[in-house]
Amino acid sequence: MRLYIKSAIFSAIVVLILSGILLGIRLTQVGTELTLVGAEADVLWKVFSAAALIFVYNLFRDPIERVLGLIPKPTLSAGLRDLSQRQFVQRLIWCFLIAAALIFPFLGSRSQIDLATLVLIYVMLGLGLNIVVGLAGLLDLGYVGFYAVGAYTYAMLALYFGVGFWTGLVAAGIMAAFFGFILGFPVLRLRGDYLAIVTLGFGEIIRILLNNLTDITGGPRGIGNIPKPTLFNLEFSKRASDGAQTFHEYFGIAFNSNHRVMFLYLLALVLVLITVFVINRLIRMPIGRAWEAMREDEIACRALGLNPTHIKLSAFTIGATFAGFAGSFFAARQGFISPESFTFIESAIILAIVVLGGMGSQIGVILAAIVMTVLPEMAREFNEYRMLLFGLMMVLMMIWRPQGLLPMKRPHVELKP
């Protein structure tokens, strides 16, 4: 126990200092000046409790870890494990999930449907980044830049040229793919931290350009009055614009504002299902095998005659395409976008979704997107500590399950002893 006294004291002091600065002190505007104000007593008690908990854990680390090791971990029996890996059962589970997702908007409230639509946007972004990070093994910290390109492409086409949503969706995907292709060239010879720094810079360059090109993008004011998606030129508004017809008038039903929310949800669901299908097919194609080969060992990949340049460019281009689709849908759903919607924290959240779900795992990314989006909404009273809890959750995940919630299943052969 004496061996851990110094580390326990040091850890408690670090927690006390950092928590005290982050939570115990805040800036408050008094008149025209900013003044430092101490936190309330309950916040200070939380800070001291966290420091005491860290101190006790580090002091009695060995007994605590022995006790935790005695707790049985939940595992599936051999029969259930074999059954869950059968292709028929997997398809049955997917069909059940899709059916539940289709029925959900007819049973949930408006706020729940709107939250589910936001979840689907993050699912699409997570699946797109999963190609770059999870399959190709390229650390991308500027993925939000492609998201912004897609959103602004549709917004500006609709604003200046009157382009509809469906045409703008395709154009946003193409433009984001072009930017992904352009980004691929500078990072061809980079790996690891250097690659992350360059992609981070790319995301910030895009945001700063959108902020400064005020004549085109509106700058900090953003772009408003972005047209909503229509169903075969049927608008979900109370009154139709010139040359169009409303959804409720065409079907002879009463106007309901929930129809638009339900349509946006179903549209996002269709886009996610298309994304899942396309990526699932790509994984089974030679290009998907090449991504995984380069992720495991680039030198061996070159020795096998594969061209890393083409593999990296394809990963960045295809991953950026899905970000462009998600960005255009986000712009149409919100009706207003600004550079503040595409900060670095968005890239961090999307990357956390990929890591939390399991690198390369599609169902894992979907589960992680639900967790990362729904939990903050359920715990609004902890909104001030959202990023602190978010970081704590990631640290615990790296300790408890570094491979992710649902890691990717790879074909393998086990030799019996």
N, C-alpha and C positions, 0 to 999 in steps of 0.2 A: 504493500500500500504506500510506503514511503516513496517509491519510485515515481508515483503519479501525483504527488503533492504539488510539485512545481508546475507541471502541465495543467493541473486542475485550476490552480490560482491564476496562471497566465490566461487560460481560456476564459475564465470568469471575468477577468479584467477587460479582455478584448470585447467580449459580449456586452459588458456594462458600458464601455466607452462608446462603441458603435451604436448600440441601441439608445443610449442616452442622447447622442447627437442626432440620430435619425428620428426618434420618437419623442424625446424629452424636451426638445427645443423647436420652436416654430417661429416663422416670421409673421407678424401681424401689422397691418397698416393702421397707423394712428395719424389722422390728418393727411399730411403729404409725405410722411416719413415712415420707414419700415423699422420696427423695433422687435427685439428678441423677447419672446414670452415663454415661460416655462409651461410644461404640460400639466394636466390635472393629476391629482393624487392616484387615481386608478391606473393611469398610464405608467406612472413611476413604479407602482407596485408590480405591474406586469414586467417591467424592465428588470427589477431586482429579482423577481421570481424566475425569469429566464436565466439570469446569471447564476442563481443558486442551483437551478436544475443542471446547468452545464458543469458547475463545480462538483456536484454530487456524482454525476455520471462519470466524469473523468477520474474522480478519486476512487470510486468503486467499479472501475471499468471491467476488470476480470470477473468478479462475481455476477455482475449484471449480464455480461455477455454469456456466461455459463447458463444462467437462468433462461435467457432468451433462446439459447440453443436447445433447451429441453422442450420448448413449445413445438408441438408437431405442426408441420406445414401442410396445408391442404393439397392433396394430390389426387389425380384421377386413377381409378383402377385400370388394370391392363385392358380389360374388356371395353370399358368406356373410351379409353384412349384410342384403341384400334377402331372403334365405331366412329369416333369423331374425325378420324383421318380418312374415312371413306369418302369418295367423291360424291356419291349419291346423297349422303348425309350433309355434306357441305353445301351442295346445291339446294337441299331442302331448307337449310338454315338461311341461306341467302334469300330464297323465295319468301320465307316467313318474315324476314326483316323488311324486304321491299313491300310486302303486303301491309305490314304494320305502319310503315312510313306513308303509304298511300291513304290509309284510313285515318291517320292521326289528325290532319287538318279538319276533318268533319266532326271530331270529338273534342279537340282542344280549344282553349280560349284564344282570343286575338293576340294577347301578349305572348302566349306559349308558342303560337304559330310563328310569330315574328322572331322569337328567340331561336326557334328551330331553323328558320331561314338563315340566320346569322351563323348557326352551327354548320350548315351545309356549305356556306361560303368558305369557312375555315377548313372544312373537309376537302374542298376542291384545291385550296391553296396548299394544304398539307400533302395531298397526293401529288401535286406538281413538284413541290420541293423534294418529295421522297425520291423522285427520279434522280435528281442531282446529288442529294446527300446520301440517301439510303441505298440506292442501286449503284450509282457511279462512284460514290465515295468522295465527292467534291464538296468541301465545306463552303457553303454560300451564305453570307450574312447580309447580302443586299437584295434578297428575293423580292422585297416589297417594292423595289424599283420597277420590276415588270408588272406588278399589280397596279402601280400608279400609271404606267404607260397605257395599260388596257383601259383603265377608267377614264383617263383624259382623252384617249383616242376617240372613244364613243361619245364623250361629252362634247368635244370640239366638233366632231362630224355632225352631231345633232344640232349644235348651236349655230354653226356657220353654213352647213350644207343641207340641213333638214333630213339627215339620214335616219332611217328607222332603226329599231333595236336589233332586229335580226341581221341586217346588213352591217350595223355597227359592231355586233358581236364577232362576226367573222373578221372584220377589219381590225378589231382590237387584238384578236388572237394572232393575226399576221404581223401586226406592228410589234407586239411583244416578242414574237419569235424572231423578228429581225434584230431587235435589241439584244436578245439572248445570243444570237449568232455573232453580233458585233462584240459582245462582252467575251465570248469564247476565245477570241484571238489573243488578247493580252494575257490570258491566264493559262495558255497552253503549256508553258514551262514552269508553272508555279504549283506548289503543293502546300498542304497544311496551313500553317499560320499566315504565310505570305498570300496564299489564295484567299483566305478569309479577309485579310486587310484590303485587298484589291476589290473584292465584291462588296465589302462594306462601303468603301469609297464610291463605288458605282451607285449604290442606293442613295447615298447622301448627295451625290452630284445631280441625280434626277430630281430629288426633292428641292434642292436649291435652285435649279433651273426653273422648275414650276413656280417657285416663289418669285423669281426675278423677271420672268417673261410676262409682265403684267398685261401687255397689249394683246397677248394671245391666250394665256391661261387664266387671266384675271388676278394672278399673284395671290397674296394672302386672302383676298376676297373670295377666291374660288369661283366655281361655275354653278349657277343655279338653274332652276326650271328645266332640268333634264327630262326628256320624255320618258314615260313609263312604257314597259313592254305591252304589246297588244296581242290578242288572240285572233289571228286572221282579220286584222284591222278592226276588231271589236275592242273598244276602250272600256276600262273598268271605272269610269268616272260617272258622275250624275248627269252631266251634259256632254255630248260628243262635240269634238271640234269639227271644222269644216271638212266635208268629204268623208267622214267616218260615222260609225254607229256605235251606240253603247251596248254593252253585254246584256244588261237587264232588259232593254227594249227589244233586242233581237229575239230573246227567248221568252219574252212576255212575263217576266217576273218582277217583283218589287226590288228597288235598288237597295243594296246592302254593301257597306264599305268593306265588310270582311271578304267579299269576293276577290278584291284585288290582293289582299294579304294571302289568301289561299292560292291564288294563281301564281304569285311570286314564289311561294313555297314549293308548289308542284313544279314550276319551271326550274328552280334551283335543284330539286331532286332529280329531274331529268338530266340536267347538266352533270351532276355528280355521278349518276349511273353510267352516262356516256364516258366520263373520265375513267371510272373504275374499269369498264369494259375495254377501253382502248389500252390503258396501261397494263391490264392483265394479259392482253394479247401481245403487247410489246415485250413483256417479260419472257414469254415463251418463244419469241422470235430470236434470230441470231443477234440482233442489236441489243436485246435485253441480256443475253448471255455475255456479250462483249462488255456491257456496263459492269456486270458483276465480276468479270475477269479483271478488268482494270482496277476495280475497287480492291480486290484481294492482292494483286501484285502487278504493277505497271510494267516492270522489267520483264516478267514472264509473259505478259500480254504482248509486248513487242517481239519477244522471241518466238511466239506462236504465229507471227505474221500479221497481227492486228494493228491497225493504224490508230494510235491514241488520239491524234488530232481529230479524226472523224468521230471517234467515240465521244470525246469531250464536247465537241461542237453539237453533236446530236442531243446529248443530255441537256445542255444549256438551252438549246432551241426548243425542244419538246417540253421541257419543264416550264420555260417562260410562256409557252403558248397557253397552257392551262391557267397560269397566273393572269394572262390577258383576258381570258374568258371570265374569270372570277372578278377582275377589275371592272369590266364592262357591265356585268350584272350588278355589282355593288353600286356603280354610278346610277344605273337605272332604278334600283331599289330605293336609294337614298334621295334621289332627285337633286342632290347638292354634293359637291366634292370640293375639297381644298387640300393644299399640301400637308396640313396638320393630320390628315387621315392616313398618311403614309410615312410615319416616322420609323426610326430604327426599332422601337419597341415592338412594332408589328412583325418585323423580320424575326426578332427574338422569340416571339410567341409562336410563330409558324415553325421555326426550327425546334422549339421545345415540344411542339406537337409531334414532330417526326421522331425525336429522340425518346419521348415518353411512350409513344405507341410501339416503337420497335423499328429499327432501321430496315427499310425494305418491305415492311409488313403493311398491306393495305387495310386489313381489318383493324390492325393496331392503331394506325393513323386515324381511322374513323372514330374509334373508341376514345383516343386521346383528345381529338377535337371536341367531342361531346363533353369530356371532363373539363377541359381548359376553358370552355365557353359557358357551360351551365353552372359550374360551382361558384364562380364570382357573382353570378346573378342571384344564387340562392343565399349567399352570405354577404348581403349588401351592408350589414352593420360593420363588417370588417373591411370596407372599401378603402379606408386610409392605409391599411396594412396589406393591400392586395399584392403588391410586388414583393414585400417581405415574405408573405406566405407562399407566393409563387416560387421564390428562390429556395425556401426551406423545403418545399415539396420536391424540387428537382434534386437537391442534395440528398434527401432521403431515398429518392428513386435510384440515384447512382450508387448508393450504399446497399440498398436492399435488392434491387433488380436492375442492374446496369444494362441488360439486354432489352429492356422495355416491357410494357404490359403484355403484349402479344407478339413475341419475336417471330421473324419470318421462318417458315418451315422449309428446310432444304432437303431434297432427296438424299438419303444416305443409307448405308448398309451396316448393320450391327452384327459383329461376329459373336456367336454364343461361346461362353467360356467352356 
